[in-house]
Amino acid sequence: MDLASLFFYLFSFIAVGAAFMVIAARNPVHSVLFLILTFFNAAGLFVLLGAEFLAMILIVVYVGAVAVLFLFVVMMLDVDFVELKQGFLQYVPLGGLVALILAGELVIVLGGFIFDPHFASGVGAAPIPDIAEVSNTKALGLLLYTRYIYFFQAAGLILLVAMIGAIVLTLQHKEGVKRQNISAQVARTRETAIDVVDVETGKGI
């Protein structure tokens, strides 16, 4: 066994074990830490595949932003996870149905690849430049912005809608706090903007 195969099995076993511990750990903070460990081992697998750009993006974006942010949210909100897990059994039938559907889709994909390995090569795709002699980062950019440009734009649009929806659902206005109302300011007239008061001499308002 060469050194590359040894590191492949090492990263793979640790990644699978850490992924299992993400859902098996009782403490949510421990789950997040196991998730970070999974990301690091997945980055190691990307490096072995020669996709060093994806490995760095996985560490910088997911470990540096998503996982750490999730860790701080879990630690700061002090969510009662025992109360959340009380109604877990009522969602078991629906979860089992979704799991069966996903398993069936995986069987169909793997079965089609086994019986006809050249099936995917017949799918039409947009022509792209020759990426055999370019760097990993440039090759990824050429694929994203040529062959997969519509999927890339659709993913960005879905993320934008999800972000706006999350803001709308969680936005709460406190009563008694003055806020700027642009439409009311634009609709003001001279009669509503000023109030002329006739003050008698020697008296205040």
C-alpha positions as CSV (number, residue, x, y, z in Angstrom):
1,M,0.0,0.0,0.0
2,D,1.5,3.3,-1.1
3,L,1.4,6.5,1.0
4,A,-1.5,8.1,-1.0
5,S,-3.7,5.1,-0.3
6,L,-2.8,5.1,3.4
7,F,-3.8,8.8,3.7
8,F,-7.0,8.1,1.7
9,Y,-8.2,5.4,4.1
10,L,-7.1,7.5,7.1
11,F,-9.1,10.5,6.0
12,S,-12.0,8.4,4.9
13,F,-12.4,6.5,8.2
14,I,-12.1,9.6,10.3
15,A,-14.5,11.5,8.1
16,V,-17.2,8.7,8.3
17,G,-16.7,8.3,12.0
18,A,-16.9,12.0,12.7
19,A,-20.0,12.3,10.5
20,F,-21.7,9.6,12.5
21,M,-20.8,11.3,15.7
22,V,-22.4,14.5,14.5
23,I,-25.8,12.9,14.7
24,A,-25.0,10.6,17.6
25,A,-23.5,13.1,20.1
26,R,-25.8,14.2,22.8
27,N,-24.2,17.6,23.3
28,P,-24.9,19.9,20.3
29,V,-21.5,21.7,20.9
30,H,-19.8,18.3,20.5
31,S,-21.8,17.7,17.3
32,V,-20.5,21.0,15.8
33,L,-16.9,20.1,16.7
34,F,-17.3,16.7,15.0
35,L,-18.7,18.5,12.0
36,I,-15.5,20.7,11.8
37,L,-13.4,17.5,12.0
38,T,-15.4,16.0,9.1
39,F,-14.8,19.1,7.0
40,F,-11.0,18.9,7.7
41,N,-10.9,15.3,6.6
42,A,-13.0,16.0,3.5
43,A,-10.5,18.8,2.6
44,G,-7.7,16.2,3.0
45,L,-9.5,14.0,0.5
46,F,-9.8,16.9,-1.9
47,V,-6.1,17.5,-1.7
48,L,-5.4,13.8,-2.5
49,L,-7.7,14.2,-5.6
50,G,-5.7,17.2,-6.8
51,A,-8.5,19.7,-6.1
52,E,-6.5,21.9,-3.7
53,F,-8.8,24.9,-4.4
54,L,-11.9,23.1,-3.2
55,A,-10.0,21.9,-0.1
56,M,-9.1,25.5,0.8
57,I,-12.6,26.7,0.1
58,L,-14.0,24.0,2.3
59,I,-11.8,25.0,5.2
60,V,-12.1,28.8,4.8
61,V,-15.9,28.9,4.0
62,Y,-17.4,26.1,6.0
63,V,-15.0,25.7,8.9
64,G,-14.1,29.4,9.2
65,A,-17.6,30.7,8.8
66,V,-20.6,28.3,8.8
67,A,-19.4,25.8,11.5
68,V,-17.9,28.5,13.8
69,L,-21.0,30.7,13.5
70,F,-23.2,27.7,14.2
71,L,-21.1,26.9,17.2
72,F,-21.5,30.4,18.6
73,V,-25.2,30.3,18.0
74,V,-25.6,27.0,19.8
75,M,-23.6,28.2,22.7
76,M,-25.1,31.6,23.0
77,L,-28.8,30.8,22.5
78,D,-28.9,28.1,25.1
79,V,-31.6,26.1,23.3
80,D,-33.4,23.4,25.3
81,F,-32.8,20.5,23.0
82,V,-34.5,18.0,25.4
83,E,-37.8,19.8,24.8
84,L,-37.2,19.9,21.0
85,K,-36.6,16.1,20.9
86,Q,-39.9,15.3,22.7
87,G,-41.9,15.2,19.5
88,F,-39.3,13.2,17.5
89,L,-41.3,10.0,17.2
90,Q,-44.2,11.6,15.4
91,Y,-41.9,12.5,12.5
92,V,-40.4,9.0,12.2
93,P,-42.8,7.7,9.4
94,L,-42.2,10.8,7.3
95,G,-38.5,10.6,7.8
96,G,-38.6,6.9,6.9
97,L,-40.5,7.7,3.7
98,V,-37.9,10.3,2.7
99,A,-35.1,7.9,3.4
100,L,-36.7,5.2,1.2
101,I,-37.1,7.7,-1.6
102,L,-33.4,8.8,-1.4
103,A,-32.3,5.1,-1.2
104,G,-34.3,4.3,-4.3
105,E,-32.8,7.2,-6.2
106,L,-29.3,6.1,-5.2
107,V,-30.0,2.6,-6.4
108,I,-31.3,3.8,-9.7
109,V,-28.2,6.0,-10.3
110,L,-25.7,3.3,-9.3
111,G,-27.6,0.7,-11.2
112,G,-27.7,2.8,-14.4
113,F,-24.0,3.4,-14.1
114,I,-23.2,-0.3,-13.6
115,F,-25.3,-1.5,-16.6
116,D,-24.4,1.4,-18.9
117,P,-21.2,3.2,-17.8
118,H,-21.2,5.4,-20.9
119,F,-24.8,6.7,-20.3
120,A,-23.7,10.0,-18.8
121,S,-21.4,10.8,-21.8
122,G,-24.4,11.0,-24.1
123,V,-26.0,13.9,-22.3
124,G,-25.7,17.1,-24.2
125,A,-23.6,19.9,-22.8
126,A,-22.4,23.4,-23.8
127,P,-19.0,23.5,-25.5
128,I,-16.2,24.6,-23.1
129,P,-12.6,25.5,-23.7
130,D,-9.8,23.0,-23.3
131,I,-9.1,22.8,-19.6
132,A,-6.5,20.1,-19.7
133,E,-3.5,22.5,-19.4
134,V,-4.9,25.1,-17.0
135,S,-4.7,25.3,-13.2
136,N,-7.3,23.8,-10.9
137,T,-8.9,27.2,-10.0
138,K,-9.1,28.3,-13.7
139,A,-10.6,25.0,-14.7
140,L,-13.3,25.2,-12.1
141,G,-14.1,28.8,-13.2
142,L,-14.4,27.7,-16.8
143,L,-16.8,24.9,-15.9
144,L,-18.9,27.0,-13.6
145,Y,-19.3,29.9,-16.0
146,T,-19.8,27.9,-19.2
147,R,-21.3,24.5,-18.8
148,Y,-23.0,25.0,-15.5
149,I,-23.8,28.7,-15.7
150,Y,-27.5,28.3,-15.4
151,F,-27.3,26.0,-12.4
152,F,-24.8,28.4,-10.8
153,Q,-27.1,31.3,-11.3
154,A,-30.1,29.3,-10.1
155,A,-28.2,28.3,-6.9
156,G,-27.4,32.0,-6.2
157,L,-31.0,33.0,-6.7
158,I,-32.2,30.3,-4.3
159,L,-29.7,31.4,-1.7
160,L,-30.8,35.0,-2.1
161,V,-34.5,34.1,-1.7
162,A,-33.7,32.0,1.4
163,M,-31.7,34.8,2.9
164,I,-34.5,37.3,2.4
165,G,-37.1,34.8,3.7
166,A,-35.0,34.2,6.8
167,I,-34.8,38.0,7.5
168,V,-38.5,38.5,7.0
169,L,-39.5,35.6,9.2
170,T,-37.2,36.6,12.1
171,L,-37.6,40.4,11.9
172,Q,-39.5,41.7,14.9
173,H,-40.4,45.3,15.5
174,K,-40.4,46.6,19.1
175,E,-43.2,48.9,20.1
176,G,-42.4,52.4,21.2
177,V,-39.3,52.7,19.0
178,K,-39.3,55.5,16.4
179,R,-38.4,54.3,12.9
180,Q,-38.0,56.1,9.6
181,N,-41.0,55.7,7.2
182,I,-39.9,56.7,3.7
183,S,-43.3,56.5,2.1
184,A,-44.9,58.7,4.8
185,Q,-42.1,61.3,4.5
186,V,-42.4,61.5,0.7
187,A,-46.2,61.9,1.0
188,R,-46.1,64.8,3.4
189,T,-47.6,68.1,2.3
190,R,-47.2,71.7,3.6
191,E,-50.3,71.4,5.6
192,T,-49.2,68.3,7.4
193,A,-45.5,69.3,7.7
194,I,-45.8,72.6,9.5
195,D,-48.2,73.9,12.1
196,V,-48.7,77.7,12.2
197,V,-49.5,78.9,15.7
198,D,-50.6,82.5,16.5
199,V,-48.9,83.3,19.8
200,E,-50.0,86.3,21.8
201,T,-47.4,88.9,22.7
202,G,-45.7,88.2,26.0
203,K,-47.0,84.6,26.3
204,G,-45.3,81.4,25.4
205,I,-46.6,78.5,23.4
